[in-house]
Amino acid sequence: PPSLPHSTSDTPFTPTPSFPFLFPSSSPISPRHLQQSQLFTFLHPFPTAVAAMKSTSPTAAVGTALVKTPYIVKFAAVALLSLSVALLFYHHPSFPSAAFSAFTSLSSPTAVAAKNSTSTALNSTSTAVNTSSTILKVKKLPPPPPSVARRTGIVDENGAMTEDFEIGEFDPSLMEELRNLRGGGEETEKKENEPKIVKYDKFKACDGSKIDHIPCLDKSERHCPDSALDCVVPMPNGYQKSLPWPRSRDEVWLHNVPDTRLVQDQGGQYSMLVKDAKISFQDGGSDQYVNLISQNLDNLQMVPDIDFGHHTRVALDISPGIGSFAASLFRHNVTTLLIGTKDVHKNQIQFALERGLPAMVVGFGTRRLPYASQAFDLIRSSGSGIDWTVDNGVLLLEVNRLLRAGRYFVWGGPQVDSNHELSLDDQWNEMEGLAASICWQLVKKEGNIAIWRKPLNSSCYLGREIGAQPPLCNSDEDPDNVWYVNVTACITLLPEVRNGGNVSVWPARLHSPPDRLQSIKMDAMISRKELMKAESRYWNEIIDSYVRAFHWKEQNFRNVLDMRAGFGGFAAAVNDLELTSWVMNVVPVNGFNTLPVIYDRGLLGVMHDWCEPFDTYPRSYDLIHAAGLFSDERKRCNFSTILLEMDRMLRHGGTVYIRDSLAVIGEIHEVASAMGWVVMVHDTGEGPHASWRFLVCEKRMP
């Protein structure tokens, strides 16, 4: 390298005051201590400075001497290394490579030669820097693989719903961030959309004529009044809390059934005895009636396929008297629904309900009964006074719709007895001919009992002669469309697949998804079995908590009404937990028609519109349950209409459980309080921040 100007004297020099921070005054430094190669290495990127230093003036010589010191060289090297590290780690990953490439290009021997072809030392230094840049290059690492999130929700990896699912965790801070991004507007929107709770004055008591009021029924048909009930049905004089089951099966309080004409008019026809303000059904009465019940059961059990409690689980008793036959079937693990018309002995059904037996008042005339097709394993009619052959047998054809494929119809009465009067021969012959025309097989006739069996499929119907009567129903007619639908004198064909006759024996059928589950018109297509099982598991947990928290077994609930039953999961849980209750499952008309599934599971059910009164007597139920009902009906019915009807059906001393959303729970609370209920609000199992609340309402004895 060319020589730099330097002092001609070996005398050490002392830094001037202009540079006190570079050279301590106590340490004289000789210019010869500076190495020219170190100075060139530091000044290599700055060729203009090198040119300037070629001056031979004394001032330049002094500056050159200062720059040659080891401290300056070390300081410059550390600064350059720090700059390189900063560029490498704090900029975009692609930037260090580009920066080093540009720096290498600038520092390459070719570029330096073009600027200063005579600077051999600079070329050598450039090569060293280029090598250093290459060493400092860092290989770009690939991005880490994405983490696999745990699957949550009710849909599995194949897109089908699964019974075993996890809800997953929820981070409340995410909603807070969303509200901040939206400027908190949703809070204002929520307040604007919150329903205004209407204040209700206390409802007055109805007059005495409404004590046994059934609003929509006359003797044979359902006709609802134009105006809904707007008062609270009073309690009868002398009313007492109903006796617990099974004691109520054998005796009831006399004054709990205000109309006692049934007791007074029968003259011993039924097995009843009035004693100590109670009506007893166990002792006294007619020995003939007791013997008739026993004979009916013996004859039925002689048919092996009837098999009470296994193949026969759900029965229907038409015009059942006081319910003694149904009470006997309960001992055989058969749930029997009693139905009767509102006639001169209208309180037959009221007696049955007071005894703790499932019962409803119906209009059995021109409209279909509100039950599913192929619902009942056994249908019985004994001494009902119904003419089954009138109007081309339309009433018996309605029974045929209700009877499960391959199951039994039992007819009892003097018409059947071979020793009856000749005047009854015509009735028997007409009945026998009508039953044969609809392919029923007579399997037993003994005493005053006749038993027919319905076919398992439609082969017999299709094999009849052309023009045979009664005709087949139209193929597009839905046998499960029952709300305000007229009966027709035709034979309902049995489906080739998903037939109601293909059910498991009890108790396996309670939790076995039936074939007809797939034929329901609902949103879910491939996950119905999982939905049914998940509903059962959900209600099992809920009812189990009710039993423990509210001491159900001590409250002796017997008659229970579920106002929005779904697949019947609530009733199935009551059975699983071995509670002494029966449940009437109601399927609202504005939802999916799940009645066929409810009956296939071995449970009871009915279709109803809750904007209208229910077909039962006042004081019918110990417990009424409503989950999500008011949210569904809020656009169709007034809440006061539904709640006043609930009050009419509820016994004094009874309880109501309501689970519903915050949007409706406030108004429900207001109406319930105005009716005189004692209302307690609880959080659901999801906690205080859930969107639902749980109301426990008590209709206490005055």
RASUL-V622875 format. One record per residue. N is the residue number from 1. RES is the residue in one letter. BURIAL is + if it has 16 or more other ideal C-beta (glycine too) atoms within 10 Angstrom, else -. Layout:
n->N res->RES burial->BURIAL
n->N res->RES burial->BURIAL
This chain:
n->1 res->P burial->-
n->2 res->P burial->-
n->3 res->S burial->-
n->4 res->L burial->+
n->5 res->P burial->+
n->6 res->H burial->-
n->7 res->S burial->+
n->8 res->T burial->-
n->9 res->S burial->-
n->10 res->D burial->-
n->11 res->T burial->-
n->12 res->P burial->-
n->13 res->F burial->-
n->14 res->T burial->-
n->15 res->P burial->+
n->16 res->T burial->-
n->17 res->P burial->-
n->18 res->S burial->-
n->19 res->F burial->-
n->20 res->P burial->-
n->21 res->F burial->-
n->22 res->L burial->-
n->23 res->F burial->+
n->24 res->P burial->-
n->25 res->S burial->-
n->26 res->S burial->-
n->27 res->S burial->-
n->28 res->P burial->-
n->29 res->I burial->+
n->30 res->S burial->-
n->31 res->P burial->+
n->32 res->R burial->-
n->33 res->H burial->-
n->34 res->L burial->+
n->35 res->Q burial->-
n->36 res->Q burial->-
n->37 res->S burial->-
n->38 res->Q burial->+
n->39 res->L burial->+
n->40 res->F burial->+
n->41 res->T burial->+
n->42 res->F burial->+
n->43 res->L burial->+
n->44 res->H burial->+
n->45 res->P burial->+
n->46 res->F burial->-
n->47 res->P burial->-
n->48 res->T burial->-
n->49 res->A burial->-
n->50 res->V burial->+
n->51 res->A burial->-
n->52 res->A burial->-
n->53 res->M burial->+
n->54 res->K burial->-
n->55 res->S burial->-
n->56 res->T burial->-
n->57 res->S burial->-
n->58 res->P burial->-
n->59 res->T burial->-
n->60 res->A burial->-
n->61 res->A burial->+
n->62 res->V burial->-
n->63 res->G burial->-
n->64 res->T burial->+
n->65 res->A burial->+
n->66 res->L burial->+
n->67 res->V burial->+
n->68 res->K burial->+
n->69 res->T burial->+
n->70 res->P burial->-
n->71 res->Y burial->-
n->72 res->I burial->+
n->73 res->V burial->+
n->74 res->K burial->-
n->75 res->F burial->-
n->76 res->A burial->+
n->77 res->A burial->-
n->78 res->V burial->-
n->79 res->A burial->-
n->80 res->L burial->-
n->81 res->L burial->-
n->82 res->S burial->-
n->83 res->L burial->-
n->84 res->S burial->+
n->85 res->V burial->-
n->86 res->A burial->-
n->87 res->L burial->+
n->88 res->L burial->+
n->89 res->F burial->-
n->90 res->Y burial->-
n->91 res->H burial->-
n->92 res->H burial->-
n->93 res->P burial->-
n->94 res->S burial->-
n->95 res->F burial->-
n->96 res->P burial->+
n->97 res->S burial->-
n->98 res->A burial->-
n->99 res->A burial->+
n->100 res->F burial->+
n->101 res->S burial->-
n->102 res->A burial->-
n->103 res->F burial->+
n->104 res->T burial->+
n->105 res->S burial->-
n->106 res->L burial->-
n->107 res->S burial->+
n->108 res->S burial->+
n->109 res->P burial->-
n->110 res->T burial->-
n->111 res->A burial->-
n->112 res->V burial->+
n->113 res->A burial->-
n->114 res->A burial->-
n->115 res->K burial->-
n->116 res->N burial->-
n->117 res->S burial->-
n->118 res->T burial->-
n->119 res->S burial->+
n->120 res->T burial->-
n->121 res->A burial->+
n->122 res->L burial->+
n->123 res->N burial->+
n->124 res->S burial->+
n->125 res->T burial->+
n->126 res->S burial->+
n->127 res->T burial->-
n->128 res->A burial->-
n->129 res->V burial->+
n->130 res->N burial->+
n->131 res->T burial->-
n->132 res->S burial->+
n->133 res->S burial->+
n->134 res->T burial->-
n->135 res->I burial->-
n->136 res->L burial->-
n->137 res->K burial->-
n->138 res->V burial->-
n->139 res->K burial->-
n->140 res->K burial->-
n->141 res->L burial->-
n->142 res->P burial->-
n->143 res->P burial->-
n->144 res->P burial->-
n->145 res->P burial->-
n->146 res->P burial->-
n->147 res->S burial->-
n->148 res->V burial->-
n->149 res->A burial->-
n->150 res->R burial->-
n->151 res->R burial->-
n->152 res->T burial->-
n->153 res->G burial->-
n->154 res->I burial->+
n->155 res->V burial->-
n->156 res->D burial->-
n->157 res->E burial->-
n->158 res->N burial->-
n->159 res->G burial->-
n->160 res->A burial->-
n->161 res->M burial->+
n->162 res->T burial->+
n->163 res->E burial->-
n->164 res->D burial->-
n->165 res->F burial->-
n->166 res->E burial->-
n->167 res->I burial->-
n->168 res->G burial->-
n->169 res->E burial->-
n->170 res->F burial->-
n->171 res->D burial->-
n->172 res->P burial->-
n->173 res->S burial->-
n->174 res->L burial->-
n->175 res->M burial->-
n->176 res->E burial->-
n->177 res->E burial->-
n->178 res->L burial->-
n->179 res->R burial->-
n->180 res->N burial->-
n->181 res->L burial->-
n->182 res->R burial->-
n->183 res->G burial->-
n->184 res->G burial->-
n->185 res->G burial->-
n->186 res->E burial->-
n->187 res->E burial->-
n->188 res->T burial->-
n->189 res->E burial->-
n->190 res->K burial->-
n->191 res->K burial->-
n->192 res->E burial->-
n->193 res->N burial->-
n->194 res->E burial->-
n->195 res->P burial->-
n->196 res->K burial->-
n->197 res->I burial->-
n->198 res->V burial->-
n->199 res->K burial->-
n->200 res->Y burial->+
n->201 res->D burial->-
n->202 res->K burial->-
n->203 res->F burial->+
n->204 res->K burial->-
n->205 res->A burial->-
n->206 res->C burial->+
n->207 res->D burial->-
n->208 res->G burial->-
n->209 res->S burial->-
n->210 res->K burial->+
n->211 res->I burial->+
n->212 res->D burial->+
n->213 res->H burial->-
n->214 res->I burial->+
n->215 res->P burial->+
n->216 res->C burial->-
n->217 res->L burial->+
n->218 res->D burial->-
n->219 res->K burial->-
n->220 res->S burial->-
n->221 res->E burial->-
n->222 res->R burial->+
n->223 res->H burial->-
n->224 res->C burial->-
n->225 res->P burial->-
n->226 res->D burial->-
n->227 res->S burial->-
n->228 res->A burial->+
n->229 res->L burial->+
n->230 res->D burial->-
n->231 res->C burial->+
n->232 res->V burial->+
n->233 res->V burial->+
n->234 res->P burial->+
n->235 res->M burial->+
n->236 res->P burial->+
n->237 res->N burial->-
n->238 res->G burial->-
n->239 res->Y burial->+
n->240 res->Q burial->+
n->241 res->K burial->-
n->242 res->S burial->+
n->243 res->L burial->+
n->244 res->P burial->-
n->245 res->W burial->+
n->246 res->P burial->-
n->247 res->R burial->-
n->248 res->S burial->+
n->249 res->R burial->+
n->250 res->D burial->-
n->251 res->E burial->+
n->252 res->V burial->+
n->253 res->W burial->+
n->254 res->L burial->+
n->255 res->H burial->-
n->256 res->N burial->+
n->257 res->V burial->+
n->258 res->P burial->+
n->259 res->D burial->+
n->260 res->T burial->-
n->261 res->R burial->-
n->262 res->L burial->+
n->263 res->V burial->+
n->264 res->Q burial->-
n->265 res->D burial->-
n->266 res->Q burial->+
n->267 res->G burial->-
n->268 res->G burial->-
n->269 res->Q burial->-
n->270 res->Y burial->+
n->271 res->S burial->+
n->272 res->M burial->+
n->273 res->L burial->-
n->274 res->V burial->-
n->275 res->K burial->-
n->276 res->D burial->-
n->277 res->A burial->-
n->278 res->K burial->+
n->279 res->I burial->+
n->280 res->S burial->+
n->281 res->F burial->+
n->282 res->Q burial->-
n->283 res->D burial->-
n->284 res->G burial->-
n->285 res->G burial->+
n->286 res->S burial->-
n->287 res->D burial->-
n->288 res->Q burial->-
n->289 res->Y burial->+
n->290 res->V burial->+
n->291 res->N burial->-
n->292 res->L burial->+
n->293 res->I burial->+
n->294 res->S burial->-
n->295 res->Q burial->-
n->296 res->N burial->+
n->297 res->L burial->+
n->298 res->D burial->-
n->299 res->N burial->+
n->300 res->L burial->+
n->301 res->Q burial->-
n->302 res->M burial->-
n->303 res->V burial->-
n->304 res->P burial->-
n->305 res->D burial->-
n->306 res->I burial->+
n->307 res->D burial->-
n->308 res->F burial->+
n->309 res->G burial->-
n->310 res->H burial->+
n->311 res->H burial->+
n->312 res->T burial->+
n->313 res->R burial->+
n->314 res->V burial->+
n->315 res->A burial->+
n->316 res->L burial->+
n->317 res->D burial->+
n->318 res->I burial->+
n->319 res->S burial->+
n->320 res->P burial->+
n->321 res->G burial->+
n->322 res->I burial->+
n->323 res->G burial->+
n->324 res->S burial->+
n->325 res->F burial->+
n->326 res->A burial->+
n->327 res->A burial->+
n->328 res->S burial->+
n->329 res->L burial->+
n->330 res->F burial->+
n->331 res->R burial->-
n->332 res->H burial->+
n->333 res->N burial->-
n->334 res->V burial->+
n->335 res->T burial->+
n->336 res->T burial->+
n->337 res->L burial->+
n->338 res->L burial->+
n->339 res->I burial->+
n->340 res->G burial->+
n->341 res->T burial->+
n->342 res->K burial->+
n->343 res->D burial->-
n->344 res->V burial->-
n->345 res->H burial->+
n->346 res->K burial->+
n->347 res->N burial->+
n->348 res->Q burial->+
n->349 res->I burial->+
n->350 res->Q burial->+
n->351 res->F burial->+
n->352 res->A burial->+
n->353 res->L burial->+
n->354 res->E burial->+
n->355 res->R burial->+
n->356 res->G burial->+
n->357 res->L burial->+
n->358 res->P burial->+
n->359 res->A burial->+
n->360 res->M burial->+
n->361 res->V burial->+
n->362 res->V burial->+
n->363 res->G burial->+
n->364 res->F burial->+
n->365 res->G burial->+
n->366 res->T burial->-
n->367 res->R burial->+
n->368 res->R burial->+
n->369 res->L burial->+
n->370 res->P burial->+
n->371 res->Y burial->+
n->372 res->A burial->+
n->373 res->S burial->+
n->374 res->Q burial->+
n->375 res->A burial->+
n->376 res->F burial->+
n->377 res->D burial->+
n->378 res->L burial->+
n->379 res->I burial->+
n->380 res->R burial->+
n->381 res->S burial->+
n->382 res->S burial->+
n->383 res->G burial->-
n->384 res->S burial->+
n->385 res->G burial->-
n->386 res->I burial->+
n->387 res->D burial->-
n->388 res->W burial->+
n->389 res->T burial->+
n->390 res->V burial->-
n->391 res->D burial->-
n->392 res->N burial->-
n->393 res->G burial->+
n->394 res->V burial->+
n->395 res->L burial->+
n->396 res->L burial->+
n->397 res->L burial->+
n->398 res->E burial->+
n->399 res->V burial->+
n->400 res->N burial->+
n->401 res->R burial->+
n->402 res->L burial->+
n->403 res->L burial->+
n->404 res->R burial->+
n->405 res->A burial->+
n->406 res->G burial->+
n->407 res->R burial->+
n->408 res->Y burial->+
n->409 res->F burial->+
n->410 res->V burial->+
n->411 res->W burial->+
n->412 res->G burial->+
n->413 res->G burial->+
n->414 res->P burial->-
n->415 res->Q burial->+
n->416 res->V burial->+
n->417 res->D burial->+
n->418 res->S burial->-
n->419 res->N burial->-
n->420 res->H burial->-
n->421 res->E burial->-
n->422 res->L burial->-
n->423 res->S burial->-
n->424 res->L burial->-
n->425 res->D burial->-
n->426 res->D burial->-
n->427 res->Q burial->+
n->428 res->W burial->+
n->429 res->N burial->-
n->430 res->E burial->+
n->431 res->M burial->+
n->432 res->E burial->+
n->433 res->G burial->-
n->434 res->L burial->+
n->435 res->A burial->+
n->436 res->A burial->-
n->437 res->S burial->+
n->438 res->I burial->+
n->439 res->C burial->+
n->440 res->W burial->+
n->441 res->Q burial->-
n->442 res->L burial->-
n->443 res->V burial->-
n->444 res->K burial->+
n->445 res->K burial->+
n->446 res->E burial->-
n->447 res->G burial->-
n->448 res->N burial->+
n->449 res->I burial->+
n->450 res->A burial->+
n->451 res->I burial->+
n->452 res->W burial->+
n->453 res->R burial->+
n->454 res->K burial->+
n->455 res->P burial->+
n->456 res->L burial->-
n->457 res->N burial->+
n->458 res->S burial->+
n->459 res->S burial->-
n->460 res->C burial->+
n->461 res->Y burial->+
n->462 res->L burial->-
n->463 res->G burial->-
n->464 res->R burial->-
n->465 res->E burial->-
n->466 res->I burial->-
n->467 res->G burial->-
n->468 res->A burial->-
n->469 res->Q burial->-
n->470 res->P burial->+
n->471 res->P burial->-
n->472 res->L burial->-
n->473 res->C burial->+
n->474 res->N burial->-
n->475 res->S burial->-
n->476 res->D burial->-
n->477 res->E burial->-
n->478 res->D burial->-
n->479 res->P burial->+
n->480 res->D burial->+
n->481 res->N burial->-
n->482 res->V burial->+
n->483 res->W burial->-
n->484 res->Y burial->-
n->485 res->V burial->-
n->486 res->N burial->-
n->487 res->V burial->+
n->488 res->T burial->+
n->489 res->A burial->+
n->490 res->C burial->+
n->491 res->I burial->+
n->492 res->T burial->+
n->493 res->L burial->+
n->494 res->L burial->+
n->495 res->P burial->+
n->496 res->E burial->-
n->497 res->V burial->-
n->498 res->R burial->-
n->499 res->N burial->+
n->500 res->G burial->+
n->501 res->G burial->+
n->502 res->N burial->-
n->503 res->V burial->+
n->504 res->S burial->+
n->505 res->V burial->-
n->506 res->W burial->+
n->507 res->P burial->+
n->508 res->A burial->-
n->509 res->R burial->+
n->510 res->L burial->+
n->511 res->H burial->-
n->512 res->S burial->+
n->513 res->P burial->+
n->514 res->P burial->+
n->515 res->D burial->+
n->516 res->R burial->+
n->517 res->L burial->+
n->518 res->Q burial->-
n->519 res->S burial->+
n->520 res->I burial->+
n->521 res->K burial->-
n->522 res->M burial->-
n->523 res->D burial->-
n->524 res->A burial->-
n->525 res->M burial->-
n->526 res->I burial->-
n->527 res->S burial->+
n->528 res->R burial->+
n->529 res->K burial->+
n->530 res->E burial->+
n->531 res->L burial->+
n->532 res->M burial->+
n->533 res->K burial->+
n->534 res->A burial->+
n->535 res->E burial->+
n->536 res->S burial->+
n->537 res->R burial->-
n->538 res->Y burial->-
n->539 res->W burial->+
n->540 res->N burial->+
n->541 res->E burial->-
n->542 res->I burial->+
n->543 res->I burial->+
n->544 res->D burial->-
n->545 res->S burial->-
n->546 res->Y burial->+
n->547 res->V burial->+
n->548 res->R burial->-
n->549 res->A burial->-
n->550 res->F burial->-
n->551 res->H burial->-
n->552 res->W burial->+
n->553 res->K burial->-
n->554 res->E burial->-
n->555 res->Q burial->-
n->556 res->N burial->+
n->557 res->F burial->+
n->558 res->R burial->+
n->559 res->N burial->+
n->560 res->V burial->+
n->561 res->L burial->+
n->562 res->D burial->+
n->563 res->M burial->+
n->564 res->R burial->+
n->565 res->A burial->+
n->566 res->G burial->+
n->567 res->F burial->+
n->568 res->G burial->+
n->569 res->G burial->+
n->570 res->F burial->+
n->571 res->A burial->+
n->572 res->A burial->+
n->573 res->A burial->+
n->574 res->V burial->+
n->575 res->N burial->+
n->576 res->D burial->+
n->577 res->L burial->-
n->578 res->E burial->-
n->579 res->L burial->+
n->580 res->T burial->-
n->581 res->S burial->+
n->582 res->W burial->+
n->583 res->V burial->+
n->584 res->M burial->+
n->585 res->N burial->+
n->586 res->V burial->+
n->587 res->V burial->+
n->588 res->P burial->+
n->589 res->V burial->+
n->590 res->N burial->-
n->591 res->G burial->-
n->592 res->F burial->-
n->593 res->N burial->+
n->594 res->T burial->+
n->595 res->L burial->+
n->596 res->P burial->+
n->597 res->V burial->+
n->598 res->I burial->+
n->599 res->Y burial->+
n->600 res->D burial->+
n->601 res->R burial->+
n->602 res->G burial->+
n->603 res->L burial->+
n->604 res->L burial->+
n->605 res->G burial->+
n->606 res->V burial->+
n->607 res->M burial->+
n->608 res->H burial->+
n->609 res->D burial->+
n->610 res->W burial->+
n->611 res->C burial->+
n->612 res->E burial->+
n->613 res->P burial->+
n->614 res->F burial->+
n->615 res->D burial->+
n->616 res->T burial->+
n->617 res->Y burial->+
n->618 res->P burial->+
n->619 res->R burial->+
n->620 res->S burial->+
n->621 res->Y burial->+
n->622 res->D burial->+
n->623 res->L burial->+
n->624 res->I burial->+
n->625 res->H burial->+
n->626 res->A burial->+
n->627 res->A burial->+
n->628 res->G burial->+
n->629 res->L burial->+
n->630 res->F burial->+
n->631 res->S burial->-
n->632 res->D burial->+
n->633 res->E burial->+
n->634 res->R burial->+
n->635 res->K burial->-
n->636 res->R burial->-
n->637 res->C burial->+
n->638 res->N burial->-
n->639 res->F burial->+
n->640 res->S burial->+
n->641 res->T burial->+
n->642 res->I burial->+
n->643 res->L burial->+
n->644 res->L burial->+
n->645 res->E burial->+
n->646 res->M burial->+
n->647 res->D burial->+
n->648 res->R burial->+
n->649 res->M burial->+
n->650 res->L burial->+
n->651 res->R burial->+
n->652 res->H burial->+
n->653 res->G burial->+
n->654 res->G burial->+
n->655 res->T burial->+
n->656 res->V burial->+
n->657 res->Y burial->+
n->658 res->I burial->+
n->659 res->R burial->+
n->660 res->D burial->+
n->661 res->S burial->-
n->662 res->L burial->-
n->663 res->A burial->-
n->664 res->V burial->+
n->665 res->I burial->+
n->666 res->G burial->-
n->667 res->E burial->+
n->668 res->I burial->+
n->669 res->H burial->+
n->670 res->E burial->+
n->671 res->V burial->+
n->672 res->A burial->+
n->673 res->S burial->-
n->674 res->A burial->+
n->675 res->M burial->+
n->676 res->G burial->-
n->677 res->W burial->+
n->678 res->V burial->-
n->679 res->V burial->+
n->680 res->M burial->-
n->681 res->V burial->-
n->682 res->H burial->-
n->683 res->D burial->-
n->684 res->T burial->-
n->685 res->G burial->-
n->686 res->E burial->-
n->687 res->G burial->-
n->688 res->P burial->-
n->689 res->H burial->-
n->690 res->A burial->-
n->691 res->S burial->-
n->692 res->W burial->+
n->693 res->R burial->+
n->694 res->F burial->+
n->695 res->L burial->+
n->696 res->V burial->+
n->697 res->C burial->+
n->698 res->E burial->-
n->699 res->K burial->+
n->700 res->R burial->-
n->701 res->M burial->-
n->702 res->P burial->-
